[in-house]
Amino acid sequence: MAPQELSVQQKREVDKQQESTTPSRAFLPATDIFETEQALTVVLEMPGVGKDGVDVSVEDTILRIEGRIDYSRYEGLQPVYTEYNVGHYLRSFQISNQIDQAKIRADMKDGVMTLVLPKVEKAKPRRIAVN
């Protein structure tokens, strides 16, 4: 399968399904998903989010990623030019039973979250010997 040509999208705000008790905005992080025979890899860009500001959870079949920025880093700054709005990040995915939920791994470095979602053994391709 040939790679798809993609264009850069503008930062989009999350359509909130729930009411919030704190006034804040949440954005959809730009996301790429890659598939190999062994796993799915999900890469999310969350500028301004550190390792301590991210929560990843799986409940039933929903994988939820939440990134919170530290607004104190922006206090007193007067923007001269900006290309993105400052706010938290929120993204969720419904994952199939082909993913081994107990083995999901997450890594956060320089505002980029990388999740590896290993496939269960029965979902991995295999060769069958012909007798």
Sequence and secondary structure as in RCSB ss.txt:
>XXXX:A:sequence
MAPQELSVQQKREVDKQQESTTPSRAFLPATDIFETEQALTVVLEMPGVGKDGVDVSVEDTILRIEGRIDYSRYE
GLQPVYTEYNVGHYLRSFQISNQIDQAKIRADMKDGVMTLVLPKVEKAKPRRIAVN
>XXXX:A:secstr
           EE   SS  SS   EEE EEEEEE SSEEEEEEE TT  GGGEEEEEETTEEEEEE   GGGGT
T   S  SS   EEEEEEE  TTB GGG EEEEETTEEEEEEEB GGGS       
